[in-house]
Amino acid sequence: MLFDSDHYWLRNAHVPLSLMVGGSKWTPRKLPTDQLLCVDLEIQDGKIATLTAAGTFMSSSVPSIDLEKGMVLSCFSELHTHLDKGHIWERSPNPDGSFDAALLAVSRDSRKYWNAEDVYRRMEFGLKCSYAHGTKAIRTHIDSFGKQATISWNVFDELRSKWADRITLQAVALVSLDYYMTPAGEKLADLVAKMGGFLGGVAFTNPDLEAQLEQVFQMAKARKLNLDFHVDENSEVDSICLRLIAEATIRHKYKGKVVCGHCCSLSVQPEDEKNKTIALVKKAGIAIVSLPMCNLYLQDRASAKTPAWRGVTQLHELKKAGIPVTLSSDNCRDSFHAFGDHDGLEVFNMSVRIAHLDRPYGDWINSVTLTPAEVMGLEYWGQIGAEMPADLIIFKARTYSELLSRSQHDRIVLRSGKSIDQTLPKYSELDDLGMS
């Protein structure tokens, strides 16, 4: 089979211009909104040996396949997930779909079920799905209150080692920020440092928030840790946690990386307030990760009421300001989000619809590939160019319209130039964990 060989050509491939580095003369398609270039790629010894304009390849003893202008993407990177919560829906569904009910359901589930085996198997189930769909890197938030921190972080460490040759894993501590004001919070920060993780938590509007941020930044600086926050996951006009985090980053002259996720309330604030916050986020060098699927599910939900807004942050405005903007799946099949399959294409597909990331598509595909990899500190990942790893996803779809109109279950995932087994795990694998 071609994709099992060490040397072959992919001919007539459509590759997004925004993912490409290097190469020679290009022949852009006439459709300007897609910004796809038709290229030939030589795959040799696990890398892209040559990237050149379509038609350059000449018949030789090297095997090739004509992709007939099918799209080729770099592998996905997920900047914000919750692998430790994943796939508990069958045993702990959300009774009314609200955020508060989700908190209660997860709390009850964790107290009853979250031993090492349960967390391990559900997290690995998510990794199996991610890998099969074409994901190469994942950052997961880990619920880290009390004894659960030791259990879940040890599981993460074990899976990080086991999956190192397939998926690069990062982890963030998830607690409310007041937890860091306690001796337990100090111990958690030490554990995160020991595990090579990221300090983080949920920022809620409260009278002590600025003091809590001061403590978190001091802890992070003392341990040389990066920061990753859940921020403003609501529709409250007065929720300005994102702005306060940006101000704290600037005030501390913080040299580490800061990521803020959700940032929903930014969308309901007055224009001058939005612009003020966006300017501070830009100055602070903060990256934003939006979770459109989960926020669409939770935000503005009330019984027998049609939701009036989509719950996503100001994606276009943030990106226009030059702020790194990424998209991720967030929760999969748990009390916060009943759906999802750890598929970067589904994230992009839904986000295009929810946030109007088309007309033009521009470089929005970077938000699930190259940009999150850069934010995660994974240099050169997500790029397609000569001497880059041949970690690619091949689709029959020739344009974004075709890519986003069908399921694309027939995609081919290449890792180091070889096709992988894309068999998805059966849900029944988790039945004995109380799911049936």
C-alpha positions as CSV (number, residue, x, y, z in Angstrom):
1,M,0.0,0.0,0.0
2,L,1.3,3.5,-0.9
3,F,0.9,5.0,2.5
4,D,3.0,2.2,4.0
5,S,6.1,2.9,1.9
6,D,9.0,5.2,2.9
7,H,9.0,7.2,-0.3
8,Y,6.1,8.4,-2.4
9,W,4.4,11.5,-3.9
10,L,1.1,13.1,-3.2
11,R,0.1,14.9,-6.4
12,N,-2.5,17.6,-7.0
13,A,-3.2,18.3,-3.4
14,H,-5.0,21.4,-2.2
15,V,-3.2,22.9,0.8
16,P,-4.2,26.1,2.7
17,L,-1.7,28.8,1.9
18,S,-1.7,29.8,5.6
19,L,-0.2,26.5,6.7
20,M,2.6,26.4,4.0
21,V,6.2,27.4,4.5
22,G,8.8,27.3,1.7
23,G,8.2,25.8,-1.6
24,S,8.4,27.1,-5.2
25,K,6.0,28.7,-7.7
26,W,2.4,28.3,-6.8
27,T,-0.8,28.1,-8.8
28,P,-3.6,29.5,-6.7
29,R,-7.2,28.4,-7.3
30,K,-9.5,30.9,-8.8
31,L,-11.8,30.8,-5.7
32,P,-10.3,33.6,-3.5
33,T,-12.3,32.7,-0.4
34,D,-10.6,29.3,0.0
35,Q,-7.0,30.4,-0.4
36,L,-5.9,26.9,-1.3
37,L,-2.8,26.2,-3.4
38,C,-2.5,23.1,-5.7
39,V,0.8,21.4,-4.9
40,D,2.8,18.2,-5.1
41,L,4.3,16.8,-1.9
42,E,7.2,14.3,-1.8
43,I,7.1,12.1,1.3
44,Q,10.3,10.4,2.2
45,D,11.5,8.8,5.4
46,G,8.7,10.3,7.5
47,K,9.2,13.9,6.3
48,I,8.0,16.2,3.5
49,A,11.1,16.1,1.3
50,T,9.7,18.4,-1.4
51,L,6.8,20.8,-1.7
52,T,6.3,22.2,-5.1
53,A,3.7,23.5,-7.5
54,A,1.3,20.8,-8.9
55,G,2.5,19.3,-12.1
56,T,6.1,19.4,-11.1
57,F,6.2,15.7,-10.3
58,M,7.4,13.6,-13.1
59,S,6.8,9.9,-13.6
60,S,9.7,7.8,-12.2
61,S,10.3,4.8,-10.1
62,V,8.8,6.6,-7.1
63,P,5.1,5.7,-6.5
64,S,2.5,8.4,-6.4
65,I,-1.2,9.1,-6.0
66,D,-3.3,11.8,-7.6
67,L,-5.4,13.3,-4.9
68,E,-7.5,15.1,-7.5
69,K,-7.2,18.4,-5.6
70,G,-8.3,16.8,-2.3
71,M,-7.4,18.9,0.7
72,V,-4.4,18.1,2.9
73,L,-4.1,19.6,6.4
74,S,-1.5,19.4,9.1
75,C,-2.6,17.4,12.2
76,F,-4.9,19.1,14.7
77,S,-3.8,20.5,18.1
78,E,-6.3,20.9,20.9
79,L,-5.5,23.7,23.4
80,H,-8.4,23.3,25.8
81,T,-10.0,20.0,26.7
82,H,-11.2,18.2,29.9
83,L,-10.1,14.6,29.3
84,D,-10.6,13.7,33.0
85,K,-14.3,14.6,32.8
86,G,-15.0,13.0,29.5
87,H,-17.6,10.4,28.7
88,I,-19.5,10.4,32.0
89,W,-22.8,11.5,30.4
90,E,-24.5,8.0,30.5
91,R,-24.0,7.8,34.3
92,S,-24.2,11.6,35.1
93,P,-26.3,13.4,32.6
94,N,-27.2,17.1,33.0
95,P,-30.9,17.2,34.0
96,D,-31.6,20.6,32.5
97,G,-28.5,21.5,30.5
98,S,-27.6,24.4,32.7
99,F,-24.1,25.3,33.9
100,D,-25.1,25.0,37.6
101,A,-26.6,21.6,37.1
102,A,-23.4,20.5,35.3
103,L,-21.3,21.6,38.3
104,L,-23.4,19.5,40.6
105,A,-23.5,16.4,38.3
106,V,-19.7,16.4,37.9
107,S,-19.1,16.9,41.6
108,R,-21.3,13.9,42.5
109,D,-19.7,11.8,39.7
110,S,-16.2,12.6,40.9
111,R,-17.0,11.7,44.5
112,K,-18.5,8.4,43.6
113,Y,-16.4,7.2,40.7
114,W,-13.1,9.0,40.1
115,N,-10.5,6.5,41.2
116,A,-7.3,6.0,39.2
117,E,-8.7,3.3,36.9
118,D,-11.9,5.2,36.1
119,V,-10.0,8.4,35.2
120,Y,-7.3,6.5,33.3
121,R,-9.8,4.6,31.1
122,R,-11.9,7.6,30.3
123,M,-9.0,9.8,29.5
124,E,-7.4,7.1,27.3
125,F,-10.8,6.7,25.5
126,G,-10.6,10.4,24.6
127,L,-7.0,10.0,23.4
128,K,-7.9,7.1,21.2
129,C,-10.6,9.2,19.6
130,S,-8.3,12.2,19.2
131,Y,-5.6,10.2,17.6
132,A,-7.9,8.4,15.2
133,H,-9.3,11.7,14.0
134,G,-5.8,13.3,13.4
135,T,-4.9,15.1,16.6
136,K,-1.2,15.4,17.5
137,A,-1.2,17.6,20.7
138,I,-3.7,18.1,23.5
139,R,-3.8,20.3,26.6
140,T,-6.2,19.1,29.2
141,H,-7.5,20.8,32.3
142,I,-7.5,18.6,35.3
143,D,-9.9,19.0,38.3
144,S,-7.4,19.4,41.2
145,F,-9.3,19.9,44.4
146,G,-8.0,17.9,47.4
147,K,-7.0,14.2,47.0
148,Q,-8.3,14.2,43.5
149,A,-5.3,16.2,42.3
150,T,-2.8,13.4,43.2
151,I,-5.0,10.7,41.6
152,S,-5.7,12.6,38.3
153,W,-2.2,14.1,37.9
154,N,-0.6,10.7,38.4
155,V,-2.9,9.3,35.8
156,F,-2.1,12.1,33.4
157,D,1.7,11.5,33.9
158,E,1.3,7.8,33.1
159,L,-0.7,8.5,30.0
160,R,1.6,11.3,28.9
161,S,4.5,8.8,28.9
162,K,2.5,6.0,27.3
163,W,1.2,8.2,24.4
164,A,4.3,10.3,23.9
165,D,5.0,8.8,20.5
166,R,1.5,9.6,19.3
167,I,0.1,12.6,21.1
168,T,1.9,15.3,23.1
169,L,0.0,15.9,26.3
170,Q,0.0,19.0,28.5
171,A,-2.1,19.6,31.6
172,V,-3.5,22.5,33.6
173,A,-4.7,22.5,37.2
174,L,-8.4,23.4,37.4
175,V,-9.7,24.9,40.7
176,S,-11.4,28.1,41.7
177,L,-8.8,30.8,42.2
178,D,-9.6,31.1,45.9
179,Y,-8.1,27.7,46.4
180,Y,-4.6,29.2,45.8
181,M,-5.1,31.3,48.9
182,T,-5.0,28.2,51.1
183,P,-2.1,25.8,52.1
184,A,-3.7,23.2,49.9
185,G,-3.3,25.6,47.0
186,E,0.4,25.9,47.7
187,K,0.7,22.1,47.7
188,L,-1.1,22.0,44.4
189,A,1.2,24.6,42.8
190,D,4.2,22.4,43.9
191,L,2.6,19.3,42.4
192,V,1.9,21.1,39.1
193,A,5.6,22.3,39.0
194,K,6.8,18.7,39.8
195,M,4.6,17.4,36.9
196,G,5.7,20.0,34.4
197,G,2.2,21.3,34.2
198,F,0.4,24.7,34.0
199,L,-1.1,26.7,36.8
200,G,-4.7,27.7,36.2
201,G,-8.2,27.9,37.4
202,V,-11.6,29.5,37.0
203,A,-11.8,33.3,37.4
204,F,-15.1,34.4,38.9
205,T,-16.1,38.0,39.6
206,N,-15.8,38.5,43.3
207,P,-14.5,41.1,45.8
208,D,-11.3,39.1,46.3
209,L,-10.5,38.4,42.6
210,E,-7.6,40.9,42.4
211,A,-6.0,39.4,45.5
212,Q,-6.4,35.9,44.1
213,L,-4.8,36.9,40.8
214,E,-1.9,38.5,42.7
215,Q,-1.4,35.2,44.5
216,V,-1.6,33.0,41.4
217,F,0.9,35.2,39.5
218,Q,3.3,35.2,42.4
219,M,3.1,31.4,42.6
220,A,3.6,31.0,38.9
221,K,6.6,33.4,38.9
222,A,8.2,31.6,41.8
223,R,7.9,28.2,40.1
224,K,8.4,29.4,36.5
225,L,5.0,28.2,35.4
226,N,2.8,29.3,32.6
227,L,-0.8,30.2,33.3
228,D,-4.1,29.1,31.7
229,F,-7.5,30.4,33.0
230,H,-11.2,29.8,32.5
231,V,-12.6,33.3,32.1
232,D,-16.0,35.0,31.9
233,E,-18.0,32.0,30.9
234,N,-21.2,33.8,31.2
235,S,-23.4,36.6,29.7
236,E,-22.9,39.1,32.5
237,V,-22.0,42.6,31.3
238,D,-20.0,43.3,34.4
239,S,-17.8,40.2,34.2
240,I,-14.4,41.6,33.3
241,C,-12.1,38.9,34.6
242,L,-10.3,38.9,31.2
243,R,-9.4,42.5,31.6
244,L,-8.2,42.0,35.2
245,I,-5.9,39.1,34.1
246,A,-4.5,41.2,31.3
247,E,-3.8,44.1,33.8
248,A,-2.2,41.6,36.2
249,T,0.0,40.2,33.4
250,I,1.2,43.7,32.5
251,R,1.6,44.8,36.1
252,H,3.8,41.7,37.0
253,K,5.8,42.1,33.8
254,Y,5.1,38.4,33.5
255,K,7.4,36.6,31.1
256,G,5.5,33.3,31.0
257,K,2.7,32.4,28.6
258,V,-0.9,33.2,29.5
259,V,-4.0,31.6,27.9
260,C,-7.6,32.6,28.6
261,G,-10.5,30.4,27.6
262,H,-14.1,31.2,26.9
263,C,-14.3,35.0,27.4
264,C,-18.0,34.9,26.6
265,S,-19.1,38.0,28.4
266,L,-16.8,40.2,26.1
267,S,-19.5,39.8,23.5
268,V,-22.2,41.5,25.5
269,Q,-20.2,44.5,26.7
270,P,-20.4,48.0,25.3
271,E,-18.1,48.7,22.3
272,D,-15.7,51.0,24.2
273,E,-15.4,48.4,27.0
274,K,-14.7,45.6,24.5
275,N,-12.0,47.7,22.8
276,K,-10.4,48.6,26.1
277,T,-10.1,44.9,27.1
278,I,-8.9,43.8,23.7
279,A,-6.2,46.4,23.7
280,L,-5.0,45.2,27.2
281,V,-5.1,41.6,26.1
282,K,-2.9,42.5,23.1
283,K,-0.5,44.4,25.2
284,A,-0.3,41.6,27.7
285,G,0.5,39.0,25.0
286,I,-2.4,36.8,26.1
287,A,-3.7,34.0,23.7
288,I,-7.4,33.3,23.5
289,V,-9.1,29.9,23.1
290,S,-12.7,29.8,22.2
291,L,-14.9,26.8,22.9
292,P,-17.9,27.4,20.6
293,M,-19.6,24.0,20.8
294,C,-19.7,23.9,24.6
295,N,-20.6,27.5,25.0
296,L,-23.4,27.2,22.5
297,Y,-24.7,24.3,24.5
298,L,-24.6,25.9,27.9
299,Q,-25.1,29.7,27.4
300,D,-28.5,31.3,27.5
301,R,-30.2,28.1,28.4
302,A,-33.5,28.1,30.1
303,S,-36.4,25.6,30.2
304,A,-38.8,26.0,27.2
305,K,-36.9,29.1,26.0
306,T,-35.1,29.5,22.7
307,P,-31.6,30.8,23.2
308,A,-31.0,34.3,21.9
309,W,-27.2,34.4,21.6
310,R,-24.4,32.0,20.7
311,G,-22.1,32.4,23.7
312,V,-18.9,32.8,21.8
313,T,-16.4,35.5,22.3
314,Q,-15.3,38.3,19.9
315,L,-13.3,36.0,17.6
316,H,-13.1,38.4,14.6
317,E,-12.2,41.4,16.7
318,L,-9.6,39.7,18.8
319,K,-7.9,38.2,15.7
320,K,-8.0,41.5,13.9
321,A,-6.1,43.0,16.8
322,G,-3.3,40.5,16.3
323,I,-4.1,38.4,19.3
324,P,-3.6,34.6,18.8
325,V,-7.1,33.1,18.6
326,T,-7.6,29.3,18.7
327,L,-10.6,27.0,18.8
328,S,-11.0,23.8,20.8
329,S,-13.5,21.2,21.8
330,D,-13.7,21.7,25.5
331,N,-15.9,19.0,27.1
332,C,-16.9,15.8,25.4
333,R,-19.9,13.7,26.4
334,D,-20.0,15.0,30.0
335,S,-22.4,17.0,32.1
336,F,-21.1,20.3,30.6
337,H,-21.6,19.2,27.0
338,A,-23.6,16.1,26.0
339,F,-21.8,15.7,22.6
340,G,-18.4,15.7,20.9
341,D,-15.9,13.1,19.7
342,H,-12.5,14.8,20.1
343,D,-12.4,15.7,16.5
344,G,-10.6,18.9,15.4
345,L,-12.5,19.0,12.2
346,E,-15.9,19.0,14.0
347,V,-14.6,21.9,16.1
348,F,-13.7,23.8,13.0
349,N,-16.9,22.8,11.2
350,M,-19.2,24.0,14.0
351,S,-17.1,27.1,14.7
352,V,-17.4,28.2,11.0
353,R,-21.2,28.1,11.3
354,I,-21.5,29.5,14.8
355,A,-19.0,32.4,14.4
356,H,-19.2,33.0,10.6
357,L,-15.6,32.2,9.9
358,D,-16.2,32.0,6.2
359,R,-16.5,34.7,3.5
360,P,-13.6,34.6,3.5
361,Y,-12.2,31.5,5.2
362,G,-8.8,33.2,5.2
363,D,-6.5,31.5,7.7
364,W,-9.1,30.4,10.2
365,I,-8.0,26.8,9.7
366,N,-4.9,27.8,11.6
367,S,-7.0,28.1,14.7
368,V,-7.2,24.3,15.1
369,T,-3.8,23.5,13.7
370,L,-0.8,25.9,13.6
371,T,-1.9,28.5,16.1
372,P,-2.7,26.3,19.1
373,A,0.6,24.4,18.4
374,E,2.5,27.7,18.6
375,V,0.7,28.7,21.8
376,M,1.6,25.3,23.3
377,G,5.2,26.0,22.5
378,L,5.5,23.3,19.8
379,E,7.8,24.9,17.3
380,Y,7.1,24.2,13.7
381,W,4.1,22.0,14.4
382,G,1.1,22.6,12.2
383,Q,3.2,23.8,9.3
384,I,3.4,22.1,5.9
385,G,6.7,22.5,4.2
386,A,10.0,20.9,3.2
387,E,11.8,19.1,6.0
388,M,8.6,19.2,8.2
389,P,7.3,15.9,9.6
390,A,4.7,14.3,7.3
391,D,2.0,14.4,10.0
392,L,-0.9,15.1,7.7
393,I,-4.6,14.5,7.2
394,I,-5.8,13.8,3.6
395,F,-9.4,14.5,2.6
396,K,-11.3,13.8,-0.6
397,A,-13.0,17.2,-0.2
398,R,-11.5,19.7,-2.6
399,T,-12.7,22.9,-1.1
400,Y,-13.9,24.2,2.3
401,S,-17.5,23.9,1.2
402,E,-17.0,20.2,0.4
403,L,-14.9,19.7,3.6
404,L,-17.6,21.1,5.8
405,S,-20.6,19.6,4.1
406,R,-19.9,15.9,4.7
407,S,-18.6,13.9,7.7
408,Q,-15.1,13.2,6.3
409,H,-15.0,9.8,8.0
410,D,-13.0,8.6,5.1
411,R,-10.1,10.9,5.8
412,I,-6.6,9.4,5.9
413,V,-4.3,10.3,8.8
414,L,-0.5,10.1,8.2
415,R,2.0,10.1,11.0
416,S,5.6,10.3,9.9
417,G,4.3,9.6,6.4
418,K,2.6,6.3,7.3
419,S,-1.2,5.8,7.5
420,I,-2.5,5.0,11.0
421,D,-5.2,2.7,12.2
422,Q,-8.2,5.0,12.5
423,T,-10.6,2.6,14.2
424,L,-12.5,4.5,16.9
425,P,-13.0,2.9,20.3
426,K,-16.4,1.4,21.0
427,Y,-18.5,3.2,23.7
428,S,-19.1,-0.3,25.2
429,E,-15.5,-0.2,26.4
430,L,-16.6,2.0,29.2
431,D,-19.9,0.2,30.1
432,D,-18.4,-1.5,33.2
433,L,-17.6,2.0,34.6
434,G,-21.3,2.5,35.4
435,M,-22.3,3.7,31.9
436,S,-24.8,1.0,31.1
